[in-house]
């Protein structure tokens, strides 16, 4: 999906409480996805090392 990146971003002072919660959720979802990818990678490395031994 393409997103339209035009326009200005709100300053931190302009964000509502709902905006702060939405932003925090987005950061947590991104971090969770990154950790899942890291976990999958480490499992692959561990399996690779186990097979070499």
PDB file of N, CA, C and O in Angstrom:
ATOM      1  N   UNK A   1       0.837  -1.163   0.000  1.00  0.00           N
ATOM      2  CA  UNK A   1       0.000   0.000   0.000  1.00  0.00           C
ATOM      3  C   UNK A   1       0.896   1.245   0.000  1.00  0.00           C
ATOM      4  O   UNK A   1       1.849   1.339   0.773  1.00  0.00           O
ATOM      5  N   UNK A   2       0.582   2.162  -0.851  1.00  0.00           N
ATOM      6  CA  UNK A   2       1.330   3.419  -0.909  1.00  0.00           C
ATOM      7  C   UNK A   2       0.715   4.412   0.059  1.00  0.00           C
ATOM      8  O   UNK A   2      -0.504   4.463   0.227  1.00  0.00           O
ATOM      9  N   UNK A   3       1.565   5.192   0.688  1.00  0.00           N
ATOM     10  CA  UNK A   3       1.079   6.219   1.608  1.00  0.00           C
ATOM     11  C   UNK A   3       1.492   7.579   1.072  1.00  0.00           C
ATOM     12  O   UNK A   3       2.570   7.740   0.499  1.00  0.00           O
ATOM     13  N   UNK A   4       0.630   8.538   1.266  1.00  0.00           N
ATOM     14  CA  UNK A   4       0.926   9.899   0.865  1.00  0.00           C
ATOM     15  C   UNK A   4       1.715  10.557   1.993  1.00  0.00           C
ATOM     16  O   UNK A   4       1.162  10.821   3.061  1.00  0.00           O
ATOM     17  N   UNK A   5       2.992  10.820   1.770  1.00  0.00           N
ATOM     18  CA  UNK A   5       3.845  11.369   2.809  1.00  0.00           C
ATOM     19  C   UNK A   5       3.889  12.888   2.841  1.00  0.00           C
ATOM     20  O   UNK A   5       4.694  13.478   3.562  1.00  0.00           O
ATOM     21  N   UNK A   6       3.026  13.515   2.062  1.00  0.00           N
ATOM     22  CA  UNK A   6       3.041  14.980   2.041  1.00  0.00           C
ATOM     23  C   UNK A   6       2.365  15.550   3.279  1.00  0.00           C
ATOM     24  O   UNK A   6       1.609  14.862   3.964  1.00  0.00           O
ATOM     25  N   UNK A   7       2.644  16.794   3.550  1.00  0.00           N
ATOM     26  CA  UNK A   7       2.033  17.472   4.680  1.00  0.00           C
ATOM     27  C   UNK A   7       3.002  17.583   5.837  1.00  0.00           C
ATOM     28  O   UNK A   7       4.053  16.942   5.854  1.00  0.00           O
ATOM     29  N   UNK A   8       2.632  18.407   6.805  1.00  0.00           N
ATOM     30  CA  UNK A   8       3.518  18.592   7.948  1.00  0.00           C
ATOM     31  C   UNK A   8       3.116  17.649   9.064  1.00  0.00           C
ATOM     32  O   UNK A   8       1.960  17.243   9.178  1.00  0.00           O
ATOM     33  N   UNK A   9       4.076  17.319   9.865  1.00  0.00           N
ATOM     34  CA  UNK A   9       3.821  16.471  11.028  1.00  0.00           C
ATOM     35  C   UNK A   9       3.504  17.375  12.212  1.00  0.00           C
ATOM     36  O   UNK A   9       4.017  18.489  12.317  1.00  0.00           O
ATOM     37  N   UNK A  10       2.649  16.876  13.100  1.00  0.00           N
ATOM     38  CA  UNK A  10       2.306  17.651  14.286  1.00  0.00           C
ATOM     39  C   UNK A  10       3.492  17.686  15.234  1.00  0.00           C
ATOM     40  O   UNK A  10       4.223  16.705  15.372  1.00  0.00           O
ATOM     41  N   UNK A  11       3.673  18.825  15.884  1.00  0.00           N
ATOM     42  CA  UNK A  11       4.690  18.938  16.929  1.00  0.00           C
ATOM     43  C   UNK A  11       4.205  18.140  18.135  1.00  0.00           C
ATOM     44  O   UNK A  11       3.007  17.906  18.290  1.00  0.00           O
ATOM     45  N   UNK A  12       5.121  17.732  18.970  1.00  0.00           N
ATOM     46  CA  UNK A  12       4.775  16.931  20.142  1.00  0.00           C
ATOM     47  C   UNK A  12       3.742  17.636  21.014  1.00  0.00           C
ATOM     48  O   UNK A  12       2.870  16.986  21.590  1.00  0.00           O
ATOM     49  N   UNK A  13       3.832  18.943  21.113  1.00  0.00           N
ATOM     50  CA  UNK A  13       2.884  19.703  21.941  1.00  0.00           C
ATOM     51  C   UNK A  13       1.474  19.656  21.369  1.00  0.00           C
ATOM     52  O   UNK A  13       0.497  19.789  22.105  1.00  0.00           O
ATOM     53  N   UNK A  14       1.368  19.468  20.055  1.00  0.00           N
ATOM     54  CA  UNK A  14       0.063  19.483  19.397  1.00  0.00           C
ATOM     55  C   UNK A  14      -0.662  18.145  19.470  1.00  0.00           C
ATOM     56  O   UNK A  14      -1.852  18.077  19.161  1.00  0.00           O
ATOM     57  N   UNK A  15       0.026  17.084  19.872  1.00  0.00           N
ATOM     58  CA  UNK A  15      -0.580  15.765  19.882  1.00  0.00           C
ATOM     59  C   UNK A  15      -1.585  15.630  21.021  1.00  0.00           C
ATOM     60  O   UNK A  15      -1.342  16.082  22.140  1.00  0.00           O
ATOM     61  N   UNK A  16      -2.700  15.010  20.721  1.00  0.00           N
ATOM     62  CA  UNK A  16      -3.693  14.744  21.759  1.00  0.00           C
ATOM     63  C   UNK A  16      -3.267  13.495  22.528  1.00  0.00           C
ATOM     64  O   UNK A  16      -2.314  12.814  22.150  1.00  0.00           O
ATOM     65  N   UNK A  17      -3.976  13.210  23.593  1.00  0.00           N
ATOM     66  CA  UNK A  17      -3.663  12.015  24.375  1.00  0.00           C
ATOM     67  C   UNK A  17      -3.861  10.763  23.509  1.00  0.00           C
ATOM     68  O   UNK A  17      -3.088   9.810  23.597  1.00  0.00           O
ATOM     69  N   UNK A  18      -4.898  10.780  22.680  1.00  0.00           N
ATOM     70  CA  UNK A  18      -5.151   9.647  21.780  1.00  0.00           C
ATOM     71  C   UNK A  18      -4.007   9.494  20.779  1.00  0.00           C
ATOM     72  O   UNK A  18      -3.612   8.375  20.453  1.00  0.00           O
ATOM     73  N   UNK A  19      -3.475  10.620  20.291  1.00  0.00           N
ATOM     74  CA  UNK A  19      -2.343  10.574  19.361  1.00  0.00           C
ATOM     75  C   UNK A  19      -1.112   9.970  20.045  1.00  0.00           C
ATOM     76  O   UNK A  19      -0.382   9.180  19.446  1.00  0.00           O
ATOM     77  N   UNK A  20      -0.893  10.352  21.302  1.00  0.00           N
ATOM     78  CA  UNK A  20       0.244   9.803  22.054  1.00  0.00           C
ATOM     79  C   UNK A  20       0.099   8.293  22.213  1.00  0.00           C
ATOM     80  O   UNK A  20       1.069   7.553  22.050  1.00  0.00           O
ATOM     81  N   UNK A  21      -1.112   7.837  22.531  1.00  0.00           N
ATOM     82  CA  UNK A  21      -1.353   6.400  22.679  1.00  0.00           C
ATOM     83  C   UNK A  21      -1.158   5.679  21.350  1.00  0.00           C
ATOM     84  O   UNK A  21      -0.563   4.603  21.306  1.00  0.00           O
ATOM     85  N   UNK A  22      -1.658   6.270  20.272  1.00  0.00           N
ATOM     86  CA  UNK A  22      -1.525   5.665  18.942  1.00  0.00           C
ATOM     87  C   UNK A  22      -0.055   5.557  18.552  1.00  0.00           C
ATOM     88  O   UNK A  22       0.377   4.536  18.015  1.00  0.00           O
ATOM     89  N   UNK A  23       0.709   6.607  18.821  1.00  0.00           N
ATOM     90  CA  UNK A  23       2.132   6.619  18.513  1.00  0.00           C
ATOM     91  C   UNK A  23       2.879   5.574  19.348  1.00  0.00           C
ATOM     92  O   UNK A  23       3.749   4.869  18.837  1.00  0.00           O
ATOM     93  N   UNK A  24       2.537   5.483  20.621  1.00  0.00           N
ATOM     94  CA  UNK A  24       3.168   4.491  21.493  1.00  0.00           C
ATOM     95  C   UNK A  24       2.847   3.078  21.011  1.00  0.00           C
ATOM     96  O   UNK A  24       3.726   2.215  21.006  1.00  0.00           O
ATOM     97  N   UNK A  25       1.606   2.830  20.607  1.00  0.00           N
ATOM     98  CA  UNK A  25       1.225   1.515  20.090  1.00  0.00           C
ATOM     99  C   UNK A  25       1.998   1.187  18.822  1.00  0.00           C
ATOM    100  O   UNK A  25       2.456   0.058  18.647  1.00  0.00           O
ATOM    101  N   UNK A  26       2.143   2.162  17.944  1.00  0.00           N
ATOM    102  CA  UNK A  26       2.874   1.939  16.697  1.00  0.00           C
ATOM    103  C   UNK A  26       4.330   1.591  16.990  1.00  0.00           C
ATOM    104  O   UNK A  26       4.896   0.704  16.350  1.00  0.00           O
ATOM    105  N   UNK A  27       4.943   2.286  17.954  1.00  0.00           N
ATOM    106  CA  UNK A  27       6.333   1.994  18.326  1.00  0.00           C
ATOM    107  C   UNK A  27       6.451   0.593  18.909  1.00  0.00           C
ATOM    108  O   UNK A  27       7.391  -0.138  18.595  1.00  0.00           O
ATOM    109  N   UNK A  28       5.490   0.214  19.767  1.00  0.00           N
ATOM    110  CA  UNK A  28       5.531  -1.114  20.371  1.00  0.00           C
ATOM    111  C   UNK A  28       5.330  -2.207  19.329  1.00  0.00           C
ATOM    112  O   UNK A  28       5.977  -3.252  19.395  1.00  0.00           O
ATOM    113  N   UNK A  29       4.438  -1.977  18.366  1.00  0.00           N
ATOM    114  CA  UNK A  29       4.218  -2.964  17.309  1.00  0.00           C
ATOM    115  C   UNK A  29       5.469  -3.127  16.456  1.00  0.00           C
ATOM    116  O   UNK A  29       5.822  -4.240  16.066  1.00  0.00           O
ATOM    117  N   UNK A  30       6.137  -2.014  16.168  1.00  0.00           N
ATOM    118  CA  UNK A  30       7.374  -2.068  15.387  1.00  0.00           C
ATOM    119  C   UNK A  30       8.451  -2.847  16.155  1.00  0.00           C
ATOM    120  O   UNK A  30       9.141  -3.696  15.593  1.00  0.00           O
ATOM    121  N   UNK A  31       8.576  -2.541  17.443  1.00  0.00           N
ATOM    122  CA  UNK A  31       9.580  -3.222  18.272  1.00  0.00           C
ATOM    123  C   UNK A  31       9.275  -4.716  18.381  1.00  0.00           C
ATOM    124  O   UNK A  31      10.184  -5.544  18.327  1.00  0.00           O
ATOM    125  N   UNK A  32       7.993  -5.060  18.534  1.00  0.00           N
ATOM    126  CA  UNK A  32       7.605  -6.463  18.627  1.00  0.00           C
ATOM    127  C   UNK A  32       7.941  -7.201  17.324  1.00  0.00           C
ATOM    128  O   UNK A  32       8.447  -8.322  17.369  1.00  0.00           O
ATOM    129  N   UNK A  33       7.674  -6.605  16.197  1.00  0.00           N
ATOM    130  CA  UNK A  33       7.993  -7.230  14.912  1.00  0.00           C
ATOM    131  C   UNK A  33       9.504  -7.406  14.749  1.00  0.00           C
ATOM    132  O   UNK A  33       9.962  -8.429  14.240  1.00  0.00           O
ATOM    133  N   UNK A  34      10.275  -6.408  15.183  1.00  0.00           N
ATOM    134  CA  UNK A  34      11.732  -6.499  15.109  1.00  0.00           C
ATOM    135  C   UNK A  34      12.245  -7.639  15.985  1.00  0.00           C
ATOM    136  O   UNK A  34      13.134  -8.390  15.582  1.00  0.00           O
ATOM    137  N   UNK A  35      11.682  -7.761  17.179  1.00  0.00           N
ATOM    138  CA  UNK A  35      12.105  -8.827  18.086  1.00  0.00           C
ATOM    139  C   UNK A  35      11.707 -10.204  17.555  1.00  0.00           C
ATOM    140  O   UNK A  35      12.448 -11.172  17.727  1.00  0.00           O
ATOM    141  N   UNK A  36      10.558 -10.295  16.919  1.00  0.00           N
ATOM    142  CA  UNK A  36      10.156 -11.570  16.313  1.00  0.00           C
ATOM    143  C   UNK A  36      11.135 -11.978  15.217  1.00  0.00           C
ATOM    144  O   UNK A  36      11.524 -13.142  15.113  1.00  0.00           O
ATOM    145  N   UNK A  37      11.526 -10.999  14.401  1.00  0.00           N
ATOM    146  CA  UNK A  37      12.479 -11.290  13.332  1.00  0.00           C
ATOM    147  C   UNK A  37      13.829 -11.703  13.914  1.00  0.00           C
ATOM    148  O   UNK A  37      14.462 -12.636  13.421  1.00  0.00           O
ATOM    149  N   UNK A  38      14.265 -11.010  14.957  1.00  0.00           N
ATOM    150  CA  UNK A  38      15.533 -11.355  15.602  1.00  0.00           C
ATOM    151  C   UNK A  38      15.466 -12.757  16.203  1.00  0.00           C
ATOM    152  O   UNK A  38      16.417 -13.530  16.087  1.00  0.00           O
ATOM    153  N   UNK A  39      14.358 -13.082  16.836  1.00  0.00           N
ATOM    154  CA  UNK A  39      14.174 -14.395  17.434  1.00  0.00           C
ATOM    155  C   UNK A  39      14.220 -15.487  16.356  1.00  0.00           C
ATOM    156  O   UNK A  39      14.861 -16.520  16.548  1.00  0.00           O
ATOM    157  N   UNK A  40      13.549 -15.264  15.237  1.00  0.00           N
ATOM    158  CA  UNK A  40      13.557 -16.240  14.146  1.00  0.00           C
ATOM    159  C   UNK A  40      14.974 -16.419  13.607  1.00  0.00           C
ATOM    160  O   UNK A  40      15.396 -17.541  13.327  1.00  0.00           O
ATOM    161  N   UNK A  41      15.705 -15.323  13.463  1.00  0.00           N
ATOM    162  CA  UNK A  41      17.084 -15.387  12.985  1.00  0.00           C
ATOM    163  C   UNK A  41      17.959 -16.199  13.943  1.00  0.00           C
ATOM    164  O   UNK A  41      18.733 -17.055  13.515  1.00  0.00           O
ATOM    165  N   UNK A  42      17.827 -15.922  15.237  1.00  0.00           N
ATOM    166  CA  UNK A  42      18.640 -16.633  16.224  1.00  0.00           C
ATOM    167  C   UNK A  42      18.305 -18.123  16.262  1.00  0.00           C
ATOM    168  O   UNK A  42      19.190 -18.953  16.468  1.00  0.00           O
ATOM    169  N   UNK A  43      17.043 -18.461  16.066  1.00  0.00           N
ATOM    170  CA  UNK A  43      16.665 -19.874  15.996  1.00  0.00           C
ATOM    171  C   UNK A  43      17.328 -20.541  14.798  1.00  0.00           C
ATOM    172  O   UNK A  43      17.790 -21.677  14.901  1.00  0.00           O
ATOM    173  N   UNK A  44      17.381 -19.848  13.660  1.00  0.00           N
ATOM    174  CA  UNK A  44      18.023 -20.404  12.469  1.00  0.00           C
ATOM    175  C   UNK A  44      19.520 -20.608  12.718  1.00  0.00           C
ATOM    176  O   UNK A  44      20.076 -21.640  12.342  1.00  0.00           O
ATOM    177  N   UNK A  45      20.165 -19.636  13.345  1.00  0.00           N
ATOM    178  CA  UNK A  45      21.598 -19.751  13.646  1.00  0.00           C
ATOM    179  C   UNK A  45      21.836 -20.922  14.590  1.00  0.00           C
ATOM    180  O   UNK A  45      22.765 -21.706  14.395  1.00  0.00           O
ATOM    181  N   UNK A  46      21.002 -21.036  15.604  1.00  0.00           N
ATOM    182  CA  UNK A  46      21.140 -22.128  16.564  1.00  0.00           C
ATOM    183  C   UNK A  46      20.968 -23.479  15.862  1.00  0.00           C
ATOM    184  O   UNK A  46      21.730 -24.412  16.117  1.00  0.00           O
ATOM    185  N   UNK A  47      19.977 -23.584  14.988  1.00  0.00           N
ATOM    186  CA  UNK A  47      19.765 -24.833  14.238  1.00  0.00           C
ATOM    187  C   UNK A  47      20.953 -25.134  13.335  1.00  0.00           C
ATOM    188  O   UNK A  47      21.383 -26.282  13.233  1.00  0.00           O
ATOM    189  N   UNK A  48      21.478 -24.115  12.684  1.00  0.00           N
ATOM    190  CA  UNK A  48      22.641 -24.285  11.817  1.00  0.00           C
ATOM    191  C   UNK A  48      23.841 -24.798  12.616  1.00  0.00           C
ATOM    192  O   UNK A  48      24.530 -25.721  12.183  1.00  0.00           O
ATOM    193  N   UNK A  49      24.087 -24.194  13.788  1.00  0.00           N
ATOM    194  CA  UNK A  49      25.207 -24.607  14.627  1.00  0.00           C
ATOM    195  C   UNK A  49      24.993 -26.019  15.158  1.00  0.00           C
ATOM    196  O   UNK A  49      25.950 -26.788  15.257  1.00  0.00           O
ATOM    197  N   UNK A  50      23.769 -26.373  15.498  1.00  0.00           N
ATOM    198  CA  UNK A  50      23.477 -27.700  16.002  1.00  0.00           C
ATOM    199  C   UNK A  50      23.747 -28.761  14.929  1.00  0.00           C
ATOM    200  O   UNK A  50      24.264 -29.837  15.231  1.00  0.00           O
ATOM    201  N   UNK A  51      23.399 -28.454  13.686  1.00  0.00           N
ATOM    202  CA  UNK A  51      23.606 -29.407  12.596  1.00  0.00           C
ATOM    203  C   UNK A  51      25.076 -29.564  12.241  1.00  0.00           C
ATOM    204  O   UNK A  51      25.497 -30.624  11.778  1.00  0.00           O
ATOM    205  N   UNK A  52      25.856 -28.514  12.457  1.00  0.00           N
ATOM    206  CA  UNK A  52      27.300 -28.598  12.146  1.00  0.00           C
ATOM    207  C   UNK A  52      28.043 -29.437  13.161  1.00  0.00           C
ATOM    208  O   UNK A  52      29.094 -29.994  12.843  1.00  0.00           O
ATOM    209  N   UNK A  53      27.537 -29.542  14.349  1.00  0.00           N
ATOM    210  CA  UNK A  53      28.244 -30.279  15.427  1.00  0.00           C
ATOM    211  C   UNK A  53      28.094 -31.767  15.297  1.00  0.00           C
ATOM    212  O   UNK A  53      28.625 -32.515  16.118  1.00  0.00           O
TER     213      UNK A  53
END
